[in-house]
Amino acid sequence: MHNALSLSFFYSNMLSFIVKDIKTALETFGSNIIFSNGLLDPWSGGSVLQNISETVVALVTEEGGHHIDLRPSTPEDPDWLVQQRETEVKLIKGWIDGYLKEKKTAFSM
């Protein structure tokens, strides 16, 4: 029971910290996150709308919603959506390539 109370206290304090200052929390603990925001989405006002770092990125469009880029692509997709998906793929590939390069360097010593 003591461990459950300690965990509960830890998580409530952590959540309090994150809610108070999401930017600091993401700078400290975050990496490899894409916040995809469409400003037509009413949830966008509570999201991250500016890049926090090179690996915590905000992609903002005046159109669409926070989930539209996750839907299957279709021939009718607007250009902005196609470009956003391409940007997301480039970011993710870059993160994976960087990870693999770092691991290769670490093991070749």
PDB file as gemmi writes it, atoms N, CA and C in Angstrom:
CRYST1    1.000    1.000    1.000  90.00  90.00  90.00 P 1                      
ATOM      1  N   MET A   1       0.826  -1.190   0.000  1.00  0.00           N  
ATOM      2  CA  MET A   1       0.000   0.000   0.000  1.00  0.00           C  
ATOM      3  C   MET A   1       0.870   1.254   0.000  1.00  0.00           C  
ATOM      4  N   HIS A   2       1.961   1.217   0.733  1.00  0.00           N  
ATOM      5  CA  HIS A   2       2.853   2.374   0.784  1.00  0.00           C  
ATOM      6  C   HIS A   2       3.350   2.729  -0.614  1.00  0.00           C  
ATOM      7  N   ASN A   3       3.745   1.730  -1.411  1.00  0.00           N  
ATOM      8  CA  ASN A   3       4.239   1.980  -2.760  1.00  0.00           C  
ATOM      9  C   ASN A   3       3.180   2.623  -3.637  1.00  0.00           C  
ATOM     10  N   ALA A   4       1.938   2.176  -3.504  1.00  0.00           N  
ATOM     11  CA  ALA A   4       0.848   2.752  -4.291  1.00  0.00           C  
ATOM     12  C   ALA A   4       0.652   4.215  -3.935  1.00  0.00           C  
ATOM     13  N   LEU A   5       0.738   4.536  -2.638  1.00  0.00           N  
ATOM     14  CA  LEU A   5       0.594   5.933  -2.220  1.00  0.00           C  
ATOM     15  C   LEU A   5       1.760   6.770  -2.721  1.00  0.00           C  
ATOM     16  N   SER A   6       2.964   6.215  -2.676  1.00  0.00           N  
ATOM     17  CA  SER A   6       4.128   6.942  -3.170  1.00  0.00           C  
ATOM     18  C   SER A   6       4.016   7.207  -4.660  1.00  0.00           C  
ATOM     19  N   LEU A   7       3.593   6.193  -5.406  1.00  0.00           N  
ATOM     20  CA  LEU A   7       3.412   6.361  -6.845  1.00  0.00           C  
ATOM     21  C   LEU A   7       2.341   7.390  -7.147  1.00  0.00           C  
ATOM     22  N   SER A   8       1.248   7.320  -6.410  1.00  0.00           N  
ATOM     23  CA  SER A   8       0.158   8.275  -6.606  1.00  0.00           C  
ATOM     24  C   SER A   8       0.644   9.698  -6.341  1.00  0.00           C  
ATOM     25  N   PHE A   9       1.403   9.883  -5.285  1.00  0.00           N  
ATOM     26  CA  PHE A   9       1.953  11.196  -4.952  1.00  0.00           C  
ATOM     27  C   PHE A   9       2.907  11.674  -6.043  1.00  0.00           C  
ATOM     28  N   PHE A  10       3.772  10.756  -6.517  1.00  0.00           N  
ATOM     29  CA  PHE A  10       4.727  11.091  -7.568  1.00  0.00           C  
ATOM     30  C   PHE A  10       3.993  11.554  -8.824  1.00  0.00           C  
ATOM     31  N   TYR A  11       3.027  10.755  -9.264  1.00  0.00           N  
ATOM     32  CA  TYR A  11       2.325  11.095 -10.499  1.00  0.00           C  
ATOM     33  C   TYR A  11       1.488  12.357 -10.366  1.00  0.00           C  
ATOM     34  N   SER A  12       0.878  12.580  -9.213  1.00  0.00           N  
ATOM     35  CA  SER A  12       0.093  13.810  -9.054  1.00  0.00           C  
ATOM     36  C   SER A  12       1.011  15.029  -9.062  1.00  0.00           C  
ATOM     37  N   ASN A  13       2.192  14.923  -8.449  1.00  0.00           N  
ATOM     38  CA  ASN A  13       3.150  16.029  -8.489  1.00  0.00           C  
ATOM     39  C   ASN A  13       3.696  16.240  -9.890  1.00  0.00           C  
ATOM     40  N   MET A  14       3.962  15.139 -10.600  1.00  0.00           N  
ATOM     41  CA  MET A  14       4.459  15.238 -11.962  1.00  0.00           C  
ATOM     42  C   MET A  14       3.412  15.887 -12.857  1.00  0.00           C  
ATOM     43  N   LEU A  15       2.163  15.472 -12.732  1.00  0.00           N  
ATOM     44  CA  LEU A  15       1.087  16.054 -13.526  1.00  0.00           C  
ATOM     45  C   LEU A  15       0.927  17.532 -13.200  1.00  0.00           C  
ATOM     46  N   SER A  16       1.015  17.879 -11.946  1.00  0.00           N  
ATOM     47  CA  SER A  16       0.919  19.279 -11.548  1.00  0.00           C  
ATOM     48  C   SER A  16       2.020  20.099 -12.199  1.00  0.00           C  
ATOM     49  N   PHE A  17       3.233  19.562 -12.221  1.00  0.00           N  
ATOM     50  CA  PHE A  17       4.362  20.237 -12.846  1.00  0.00           C  
ATOM     51  C   PHE A  17       4.113  20.418 -14.340  1.00  0.00           C  
ATOM     52  N   ILE A  18       3.661  19.356 -15.001  1.00  0.00           N  
ATOM     53  CA  ILE A  18       3.432  19.417 -16.448  1.00  0.00           C  
ATOM     54  C   ILE A  18       2.336  20.405 -16.782  1.00  0.00           C  
ATOM     55  N   VAL A  19       1.262  20.383 -16.055  1.00  0.00           N  
ATOM     56  CA  VAL A  19       0.157  21.295 -16.326  1.00  0.00           C  
ATOM     57  C   VAL A  19       0.598  22.739 -16.118  1.00  0.00           C  
ATOM     58  N   LYS A  20       1.412  22.993 -15.119  1.00  0.00           N  
ATOM     59  CA  LYS A  20       1.861  24.359 -14.842  1.00  0.00           C  
ATOM     60  C   LYS A  20       2.787  24.887 -15.930  1.00  0.00           C  
ATOM     61  N   ASP A  21       3.636  24.041 -16.459  1.00  0.00           N  
ATOM     62  CA  ASP A  21       4.612  24.525 -17.425  1.00  0.00           C  
ATOM     63  C   ASP A  21       4.964  23.427 -18.423  1.00  0.00           C  
ATOM     64  N   ILE A  22       4.117  23.245 -19.405  1.00  0.00           N  
ATOM     65  CA  ILE A  22       4.312  22.189 -20.391  1.00  0.00           C  
ATOM     66  C   ILE A  22       5.612  22.384 -21.169  1.00  0.00           C  
ATOM     67  N   LYS A  23       5.974  23.620 -21.434  1.00  0.00           N  
ATOM     68  CA  LYS A  23       7.196  23.876 -22.188  1.00  0.00           C  
ATOM     69  C   LYS A  23       8.426  23.366 -21.427  1.00  0.00           C  
ATOM     70  N   THR A  24       8.523  23.678 -20.164  1.00  0.00           N  
ATOM     71  CA  THR A  24       9.652  23.212 -19.363  1.00  0.00           C  
ATOM     72  C   THR A  24       9.658  21.695 -19.274  1.00  0.00           C  
ATOM     73  N   ALA A  25       8.496  21.099 -19.109  1.00  0.00           N  
ATOM     74  CA  ALA A  25       8.415  19.642 -19.024  1.00  0.00           C  
ATOM     75  C   ALA A  25       8.889  19.001 -20.321  1.00  0.00           C  
ATOM     76  N   LEU A  26       8.461  19.549 -21.454  1.00  0.00           N  
ATOM     77  CA  LEU A  26       8.873  18.986 -22.736  1.00  0.00           C  
ATOM     78  C   LEU A  26      10.353  19.217 -23.008  1.00  0.00           C  
ATOM     79  N   GLU A  27      10.864  20.375 -22.622  1.00  0.00           N  
ATOM     80  CA  GLU A  27      12.298  20.642 -22.784  1.00  0.00           C  
ATOM     81  C   GLU A  27      13.123  19.671 -21.939  1.00  0.00           C  
ATOM     82  N   THR A  28      12.604  19.321 -20.768  1.00  0.00           N  
ATOM     83  CA  THR A  28      13.332  18.465 -19.838  1.00  0.00           C  
ATOM     84  C   THR A  28      13.182  16.985 -20.170  1.00  0.00           C  
ATOM     85  N   PHE A  29      11.967  16.556 -20.478  1.00  0.00           N  
ATOM     86  CA  PHE A  29      11.688  15.129 -20.606  1.00  0.00           C  
ATOM     87  C   PHE A  29      11.315  14.679 -22.017  1.00  0.00           C  
ATOM     88  N   GLY A  30      11.005  15.597 -22.908  1.00  0.00           N  
ATOM     89  CA  GLY A  30      10.446  15.217 -24.202  1.00  0.00           C  
ATOM     90  C   GLY A  30      11.468  15.065 -25.298  1.00  0.00           C  
ATOM     91  N   SER A  31      11.177  14.148 -26.203  1.00  0.00           N  
ATOM     92  CA  SER A  31      11.950  14.018 -27.431  1.00  0.00           C  
ATOM     93  C   SER A  31      11.142  13.209 -28.431  1.00  0.00           C  
ATOM     94  N   ASN A  32      11.394  13.486 -29.703  1.00  0.00           N  
ATOM     95  CA  ASN A  32      10.759  12.759 -30.796  1.00  0.00           C  
ATOM     96  C   ASN A  32       9.230  12.790 -30.704  1.00  0.00           C  
ATOM     97  N   ILE A  33       8.701  13.998 -30.628  1.00  0.00           N  
ATOM     98  CA  ILE A  33       7.256  14.215 -30.569  1.00  0.00           C  
ATOM     99  C   ILE A  33       6.876  15.207 -31.654  1.00  0.00           C  
ATOM    100  N   ILE A  34       5.822  14.881 -32.379  1.00  0.00           N  
ATOM    101  CA  ILE A  34       5.249  15.808 -33.355  1.00  0.00           C  
ATOM    102  C   ILE A  34       3.862  16.183 -32.873  1.00  0.00           C  
ATOM    103  N   PHE A  35       3.649  17.460 -32.623  1.00  0.00           N  
ATOM    104  CA  PHE A  35       2.324  17.973 -32.316  1.00  0.00           C  
ATOM    105  C   PHE A  35       1.729  18.462 -33.626  1.00  0.00           C  
ATOM    106  N   SER A  36       0.749  17.732 -34.119  1.00  0.00           N  
ATOM    107  CA  SER A  36       0.098  18.069 -35.382  1.00  0.00           C  
ATOM    108  C   SER A  36      -1.187  18.821 -35.069  1.00  0.00           C  
ATOM    109  N   ASN A  37      -1.256  20.073 -35.493  1.00  0.00           N  
ATOM    110  CA  ASN A  37      -2.390  20.923 -35.139  1.00  0.00           C  
ATOM    111  C   ASN A  37      -3.021  21.567 -36.355  1.00  0.00           C  
ATOM    112  N   GLY A  38      -4.315  21.472 -36.418  1.00  0.00           N  
ATOM    113  CA  GLY A  38      -5.089  22.238 -37.382  1.00  0.00           C  
ATOM    114  C   GLY A  38      -5.856  23.290 -36.619  1.00  0.00           C  
ATOM    115  N   LEU A  39      -5.738  24.533 -37.019  1.00  0.00           N  
ATOM    116  CA  LEU A  39      -6.346  25.611 -36.245  1.00  0.00           C  
ATOM    117  C   LEU A  39      -7.877  25.639 -36.349  1.00  0.00           C  
ATOM    118  N   LEU A  40      -8.458  24.829 -37.244  1.00  0.00           N  
ATOM    119  CA  LEU A  40      -9.911  24.686 -37.276  1.00  0.00           C  
ATOM    120  C   LEU A  40     -10.397  23.814 -36.118  1.00  0.00           C  
ATOM    121  N   ASP A  41      -9.484  23.077 -35.533  1.00  0.00           N  
ATOM    122  CA  ASP A  41      -9.787  22.171 -34.433  1.00  0.00           C  
ATOM    123  C   ASP A  41      -9.903  22.975 -33.135  1.00  0.00           C  
ATOM    124  N   PRO A  42     -11.024  22.860 -32.426  1.00  0.00           N  
ATOM    125  CA  PRO A  42     -11.147  23.611 -31.171  1.00  0.00           C  
ATOM    126  C   PRO A  42     -10.137  23.200 -30.107  1.00  0.00           C  
ATOM    127  N   TRP A  43      -9.533  22.018 -30.232  1.00  0.00           N  
ATOM    128  CA  TRP A  43      -8.529  21.570 -29.271  1.00  0.00           C  
ATOM    129  C   TRP A  43      -7.181  22.261 -29.486  1.00  0.00           C  
ATOM    130  N   SER A  44      -6.984  22.890 -30.623  1.00  0.00           N  
ATOM    131  CA  SER A  44      -5.663  23.453 -30.934  1.00  0.00           C  
ATOM    132  C   SER A  44      -5.223  24.526 -29.944  1.00  0.00           C  
ATOM    133  N   GLY A  45      -6.160  25.233 -29.357  1.00  0.00           N  
ATOM    134  CA  GLY A  45      -5.804  26.275 -28.393  1.00  0.00           C  
ATOM    135  C   GLY A  45      -5.098  25.742 -27.162  1.00  0.00           C  
ATOM    136  N   GLY A  46      -5.286  24.475 -26.846  1.00  0.00           N  
ATOM    137  CA  GLY A  46      -4.634  23.881 -25.688  1.00  0.00           C  
ATOM    138  C   GLY A  46      -3.429  23.032 -26.047  1.00  0.00           C  
ATOM    139  N   SER A  47      -3.007  23.111 -27.289  1.00  0.00           N  
ATOM    140  CA  SER A  47      -1.891  22.276 -27.732  1.00  0.00           C  
ATOM    141  C   SER A  47      -0.599  23.077 -27.809  1.00  0.00           C  
ATOM    142  N   VAL A  48       0.442  22.384 -28.193  1.00  0.00           N  
ATOM    143  CA  VAL A  48       1.744  23.006 -28.408  1.00  0.00           C  
ATOM    144  C   VAL A  48       1.749  23.526 -29.845  1.00  0.00           C  
ATOM    145  N   LEU A  49       1.924  24.830 -30.003  1.00  0.00           N  
ATOM    146  CA  LEU A  49       1.840  25.459 -31.316  1.00  0.00           C  
ATOM    147  C   LEU A  49       3.174  26.005 -31.812  1.00  0.00           C  
ATOM    148  N   GLN A  50       4.227  25.832 -31.027  1.00  0.00           N  
ATOM    149  CA  GLN A  50       5.572  26.258 -31.424  1.00  0.00           C  
ATOM    150  C   GLN A  50       6.552  25.138 -31.108  1.00  0.00           C  
ATOM    151  N   ASN A  51       7.588  25.029 -31.932  1.00  0.00           N  
ATOM    152  CA  ASN A  51       8.628  24.025 -31.669  1.00  0.00           C  
ATOM    153  C   ASN A  51       9.240  24.281 -30.298  1.00  0.00           C  
ATOM    154  N   ILE A  52       9.455  23.199 -29.576  1.00  0.00           N  
ATOM    155  CA  ILE A  52      10.106  23.280 -28.266  1.00  0.00           C  
ATOM    156  C   ILE A  52      11.605  23.031 -28.427  1.00  0.00           C  
ATOM    157  N   SER A  53      11.935  22.099 -29.327  1.00  0.00           N  
ATOM    158  CA  SER A  53      13.327  21.760 -29.591  1.00  0.00           C  
ATOM    159  C   SER A  53      13.381  21.153 -30.994  1.00  0.00           C  
ATOM    160  N   GLU A  54      14.548  20.645 -31.365  1.00  0.00           N  
ATOM    161  CA  GLU A  54      14.667  19.996 -32.675  1.00  0.00           C  
ATOM    162  C   GLU A  54      13.891  18.689 -32.732  1.00  0.00           C  
ATOM    163  N   THR A  55      13.595  18.115 -31.577  1.00  0.00           N  
ATOM    164  CA  THR A  55      12.896  16.833 -31.561  1.00  0.00           C  
ATOM    165  C   THR A  55      11.498  16.908 -30.938  1.00  0.00           C  
ATOM    166  N   VAL A  56      11.077  18.069 -30.532  1.00  0.00           N  
ATOM    167  CA  VAL A  56       9.696  18.296 -30.082  1.00  0.00           C  
ATOM    168  C   VAL A  56       9.158  19.401 -30.977  1.00  0.00           C  
ATOM    169  N   VAL A  57       8.400  18.971 -31.993  1.00  0.00           N  
ATOM    170  CA  VAL A  57       8.071  19.833 -33.120  1.00  0.00           C  
ATOM    171  C   VAL A  57       6.562  20.059 -33.206  1.00  0.00           C  
ATOM    172  N   ALA A  58       6.186  21.289 -33.496  1.00  0.00           N  
ATOM    173  CA  ALA A  58       4.783  21.630 -33.732  1.00  0.00           C  
ATOM    174  C   ALA A  58       4.585  21.905 -35.216  1.00  0.00           C  
ATOM    175  N   LEU A  59       3.699  21.157 -35.828  1.00  0.00           N  
ATOM    176  CA  LEU A  59       3.311  21.403 -37.213  1.00  0.00           C  
ATOM    177  C   LEU A  59       1.907  21.988 -37.175  1.00  0.00           C  
ATOM    178  N   VAL A  60       1.783  23.228 -37.613  1.00  0.00           N  
ATOM    179  CA  VAL A  60       0.513  23.949 -37.496  1.00  0.00           C  
ATOM    180  C   VAL A  60       0.023  24.341 -38.876  1.00  0.00           C  
ATOM    181  N   THR A  61      -1.236  24.062 -39.135  1.00  0.00           N  
ATOM    182  CA  THR A  61      -1.875  24.480 -40.370  1.00  0.00           C  
ATOM    183  C   THR A  61      -3.159  25.222 -40.018  1.00  0.00           C  
ATOM    184  N   GLU A  62      -3.558  26.127 -40.857  1.00  0.00           N  
ATOM    185  CA  GLU A  62      -4.796  26.850 -40.604  1.00  0.00           C  
ATOM    186  C   GLU A  62      -6.018  25.979 -40.886  1.00  0.00           C  
ATOM    187  N   GLU A  63      -5.778  24.869 -41.555  1.00  0.00           N  
ATOM    188  CA  GLU A  63      -6.867  23.972 -41.907  1.00  0.00           C  
ATOM    189  C   GLU A  63      -6.770  22.684 -41.109  1.00  0.00           C  
ATOM    190  N   GLY A  64      -7.800  21.860 -41.206  1.00  0.00           N  
ATOM    191  CA  GLY A  64      -7.743  20.522 -40.639  1.00  0.00           C  
ATOM    192  C   GLY A  64      -7.829  20.458 -39.139  1.00  0.00           C  
ATOM    193  N   GLY A  65      -7.553  19.255 -38.626  1.00  0.00           N  
ATOM    194  CA  GLY A  65      -7.617  18.977 -37.206  1.00  0.00           C  
ATOM    195  C   GLY A  65      -6.405  18.181 -36.760  1.00  0.00           C  
ATOM    196  N   HIS A  66      -6.377  17.895 -35.468  1.00  0.00           N  
ATOM    197  CA  HIS A  66      -5.207  17.254 -34.873  1.00  0.00           C  
ATOM    198  C   HIS A  66      -5.013  15.809 -35.302  1.00  0.00           C  
ATOM    199  N   HIS A  67      -5.936  15.214 -35.984  1.00  0.00           N  
ATOM    200  CA  HIS A  67      -5.836  13.795 -36.318  1.00  0.00           C  
ATOM    201  C   HIS A  67      -5.896  13.517 -37.825  1.00  0.00           C  
ATOM    202  N   ILE A  68      -6.143  14.513 -38.610  1.00  0.00           N  
ATOM    203  CA  ILE A  68      -6.384  14.286 -40.040  1.00  0.00           C  
ATOM    204  C   ILE A  68      -5.172  13.674 -40.740  1.00  0.00           C  
ATOM    205  N   ASP A  69      -3.979  13.986 -40.283  1.00  0.00           N  
ATOM    206  CA  ASP A  69      -2.777  13.441 -40.902  1.00  0.00           C  
ATOM    207  C   ASP A  69      -2.604  11.947 -40.630  1.00  0.00           C  
ATOM    208  N   LEU A  70      -3.327  11.422 -39.663  1.00  0.00           N  
ATOM    209  CA  LEU A  70      -3.231  10.004 -39.328  1.00  0.00           C  
ATOM    210  C   LEU A  70      -4.208   9.143 -40.128  1.00  0.00           C  
ATOM    211  N   ARG A  71      -5.120   9.782 -40.816  1.00  0.00           N  
ATOM    212  CA  ARG A  71      -6.061   9.042 -41.660  1.00  0.00           C  
ATOM    213  C   ARG A  71      -5.342   8.543 -42.911  1.00  0.00           C  
ATOM    214  N   PRO A  72      -5.880   7.499 -43.538  1.00  0.00           N  
ATOM    215  CA  PRO A  72      -5.261   7.030 -44.787  1.00  0.00           C  
ATOM    216  C   PRO A  72      -5.271   8.122 -45.854  1.00  0.00           C  
ATOM    217  N   SER A  73      -4.219   8.173 -46.645  1.00  0.00           N  
ATOM    218  CA  SER A  73      -4.156   9.168 -47.714  1.00  0.00           C  
ATOM    219  C   SER A  73      -5.124   8.784 -48.839  1.00  0.00           C  
ATOM    220  N   THR A  74      -5.600   9.800 -49.539  1.00  0.00           N  
ATOM    221  CA  THR A  74      -6.497   9.604 -50.679  1.00  0.00           C  
ATOM    222  C   THR A  74      -6.063  10.553 -51.792  1.00  0.00           C  
ATOM    223  N   PRO A  75      -6.486  10.301 -53.014  1.00  0.00           N  
ATOM    224  CA  PRO A  75      -6.159  11.219 -54.113  1.00  0.00           C  
ATOM    225  C   PRO A  75      -6.758  12.620 -53.912  1.00  0.00           C  
ATOM    226  N   GLU A  76      -7.765  12.733 -53.075  1.00  0.00           N  
ATOM    227  CA  GLU A  76      -8.417  14.026 -52.831  1.00  0.00           C  
ATOM    228  C   GLU A  76      -7.746  14.850 -51.736  1.00  0.00           C  
ATOM    229  N   ASP A  77      -6.696  14.335 -51.109  1.00  0.00           N  
ATOM    230  CA  ASP A  77      -6.023  15.073 -50.040  1.00  0.00           C  
ATOM    231  C   ASP A  77      -5.518  16.411 -50.551  1.00  0.00           C  
ATOM    232  N   PRO A  78      -5.736  17.486 -49.786  1.00  0.00           N  
ATOM    233  CA  PRO A  78      -5.213  18.795 -50.190  1.00  0.00           C  
ATOM    234  C   PRO A  78      -3.683  18.824 -50.114  1.00  0.00           C  
ATOM    235  N   ASP A  79      -3.085  19.733 -50.863  1.00  0.00           N  
ATOM    236  CA  ASP A  79      -1.623  19.834 -50.919  1.00  0.00           C  
ATOM    237  C   ASP A  79      -0.999  20.037 -49.544  1.00  0.00           C  
ATOM    238  N   TRP A  80      -1.611  20.878 -48.704  1.00  0.00           N  
ATOM    239  CA  TRP A  80      -1.035  21.140 -47.383  1.00  0.00           C  
ATOM    240  C   TRP A  80      -0.939  19.863 -46.564  1.00  0.00           C  
ATOM    241  N   LEU A  81      -1.933  18.969 -46.715  1.00  0.00           N  
ATOM    242  CA  LEU A  81      -1.929  17.720 -45.959  1.00  0.00           C  
ATOM    243  C   LEU A  81      -0.853  16.769 -46.471  1.00  0.00           C  
ATOM    244  N   VAL A  82      -0.712  16.688 -47.777  1.00  0.00           N  
ATOM    245  CA  VAL A  82       0.341  15.860 -48.374  1.00  0.00           C  
ATOM    246  C   VAL A  82       1.706  16.351 -47.902  1.00  0.00           C  
ATOM    247  N   GLN A  83       1.919  17.657 -47.918  1.00  0.00           N  
ATOM    248  CA  GLN A  83       3.197  18.230 -47.486  1.00  0.00           C  
ATOM    249  C   GLN A  83       3.439  17.989 -45.997  1.00  0.00           C  
ATOM    250  N   GLN A  84       2.393  18.084 -45.196  1.00  0.00           N  
ATOM    251  CA  GLN A  84       2.555  17.857 -43.759  1.00  0.00           C  
ATOM    252  C   GLN A  84       2.954  16.415 -43.487  1.00  0.00           C  
ATOM    253  N   ARG A  85       2.307  15.491 -44.155  1.00  0.00           N  
ATOM    254  CA  ARG A  85       2.680  14.083 -43.975  1.00  0.00           C  
ATOM    255  C   ARG A  85       4.127  13.838 -44.402  1.00  0.00           C  
ATOM    256  N   GLU A  86       4.548  14.454 -45.496  1.00  0.00           N  
ATOM    257  CA  GLU A  86       5.937  14.306 -45.950  1.00  0.00           C  
ATOM    258  C   GLU A  86       6.903  14.860 -44.909  1.00  0.00           C  
ATOM    259  N   THR A  87       6.557  15.979 -44.311  1.00  0.00           N  
ATOM    260  CA  THR A  87       7.391  16.567 -43.259  1.00  0.00           C  
ATOM    261  C   THR A  87       7.476  15.628 -42.064  1.00  0.00           C  
ATOM    262  N   GLU A  88       6.351  15.055 -41.677  1.00  0.00           N  
ATOM    263  CA  GLU A  88       6.339  14.122 -40.547  1.00  0.00           C  
ATOM    264  C   GLU A  88       7.237  12.917 -40.826  1.00  0.00           C  
ATOM    265  N   VAL A  89       7.151  12.368 -42.030  1.00  0.00           N  
ATOM    266  CA  VAL A  89       7.980  11.212 -42.393  1.00  0.00           C  
ATOM    267  C   VAL A  89       9.467  11.593 -42.357  1.00  0.00           C  
ATOM    268  N   LYS A  90       9.815  12.768 -42.894  1.00  0.00           N  
ATOM    269  CA  LYS A  90      11.217  13.216 -42.872  1.00  0.00           C  
ATOM    270  C   LYS A  90      11.731  13.360 -41.446  1.00  0.00           C  
ATOM    271  N   LEU A  91      10.905  13.940 -40.567  1.00  0.00           N  
ATOM    272  CA  LEU A  91      11.307  14.092 -39.165  1.00  0.00           C  
ATOM    273  C   LEU A  91      11.556  12.734 -38.516  1.00  0.00           C  
ATOM    274  N   ILE A  92      10.617  11.825 -38.688  1.00  0.00           N  
ATOM    275  CA  ILE A  92      10.736  10.507 -38.062  1.00  0.00           C  
ATOM    276  C   ILE A  92      11.930   9.742 -38.625  1.00  0.00           C  
ATOM    277  N   LYS A  93      12.125   9.786 -39.936  1.00  0.00           N  
ATOM    278  CA  LYS A  93      13.296   9.130 -40.542  1.00  0.00           C  
ATOM    279  C   LYS A  93      14.583   9.730 -39.995  1.00  0.00           C  
ATOM    280  N   GLY A  94      14.618  11.048 -39.836  1.00  0.00           N  
ATOM    281  CA  GLY A  94      15.799  11.705 -39.282  1.00  0.00           C  
ATOM    282  C   GLY A  94      16.087  11.256 -37.862  1.00  0.00           C  
ATOM    283  N   TRP A  95      15.051  11.115 -37.052  1.00  0.00           N  
ATOM    284  CA  TRP A  95      15.236  10.637 -35.686  1.00  0.00           C  
ATOM    285  C   TRP A  95      15.767   9.212 -35.667  1.00  0.00           C  
ATOM    286  N   ILE A  96      15.216   8.362 -36.528  1.00  0.00           N  
ATOM    287  CA  ILE A  96      15.665   6.969 -36.587  1.00  0.00           C  
ATOM    288  C   ILE A  96      17.104   6.895 -37.089  1.00  0.00           C  
ATOM    289  N   ASP A  97      17.417   7.646 -38.149  1.00  0.00           N  
ATOM    290  CA  ASP A  97      18.785   7.666 -38.673  1.00  0.00           C  
ATOM    291  C   ASP A  97      19.772   8.152 -37.614  1.00  0.00           C  
ATOM    292  N   GLY A  98      19.397   9.195 -36.882  1.00  0.00           N  
ATOM    293  CA  GLY A  98      20.264   9.707 -35.817  1.00  0.00           C  
ATOM    294  C   GLY A  98      20.495   8.685 -34.724  1.00  0.00           C  
ATOM    295  N   TYR A  99      19.440   7.971 -34.363  1.00  0.00           N  
ATOM    296  CA  TYR A  99      19.553   6.922 -33.347  1.00  0.00           C  
ATOM    297  C   TYR A  99      20.495   5.820 -33.821  1.00  0.00           C  
ATOM    298  N   LEU A 100      20.286   5.356 -35.069  1.00  0.00           N  
ATOM    299  CA  LEU A 100      21.122   4.280 -35.600  1.00  0.00           C  
ATOM    300  C   LEU A 100      22.581   4.713 -35.714  1.00  0.00           C  
ATOM    301  N   LYS A 101      22.804   5.955 -36.122  1.00  0.00           N  
ATOM    302  CA  LYS A 101      24.174   6.474 -36.227  1.00  0.00           C  
ATOM    303  C   LYS A 101      24.830   6.530 -34.846  1.00  0.00           C  
ATOM    304  N   GLU A 102      24.068   6.973 -33.855  1.00  0.00           N  
ATOM    305  CA  GLU A 102      24.586   7.049 -32.488  1.00  0.00           C  
ATOM    306  C   GLU A 102      24.942   5.656 -31.971  1.00  0.00           C  
ATOM    307  N   LYS A 103      24.080   4.684 -32.228  1.00  0.00           N  
ATOM    308  CA  LYS A 103      24.343   3.321 -31.772  1.00  0.00           C  
ATOM    309  C   LYS A 103      25.545   2.721 -32.495  1.00  0.00           C  
ATOM    310  N   LYS A 104      25.642   2.984 -33.799  1.00  0.00           N  
ATOM    311  CA  LYS A 104      26.776   2.456 -34.566  1.00  0.00           C  
ATOM    312  C   LYS A 104      28.087   3.033 -34.035  1.00  0.00           C  
ATOM    313  N   THR A 105      28.091   4.327 -33.723  1.00  0.00           N  
ATOM    314  CA  THR A 105      29.283   4.972 -33.179  1.00  0.00           C  
ATOM    315  C   THR A 105      29.635   4.388 -31.828  1.00  0.00           C  
ATOM    316  N   ALA A 106      28.639   4.151 -30.987  1.00  0.00           N  
ATOM    317  CA  ALA A 106      28.874   3.613 -29.648  1.00  0.00           C  
ATOM    318  C   ALA A 106      29.452   2.204 -29.698  1.00  0.00           C  
ATOM    319  N   PHE A 107      29.004   1.394 -30.641  1.00  0.00           N  
ATOM    320  CA  PHE A 107      29.472   0.012 -30.718  1.00  0.00           C  
ATOM    321  C   PHE A 107      30.773  -0.154 -31.489  1.00  0.00           C  
ATOM    322  N   SER A 108      31.170   0.852 -32.251  1.00  0.00           N  
ATOM    323  CA  SER A 108      32.399   0.726 -33.042  1.00  0.00           C  
ATOM    324  C   SER A 108      33.638   1.203 -32.277  1.00  0.00           C  
ATOM    325  N   MET A 109      33.468   1.576 -31.046  1.00  0.00           N  
ATOM    326  CA  MET A 109      34.608   2.057 -30.247  1.00  0.00           C  
ATOM    327  C   MET A 109      35.462   0.920 -29.782  1.00  0.00           C  
TER     328      MET A 109                                                      
END                                                                             
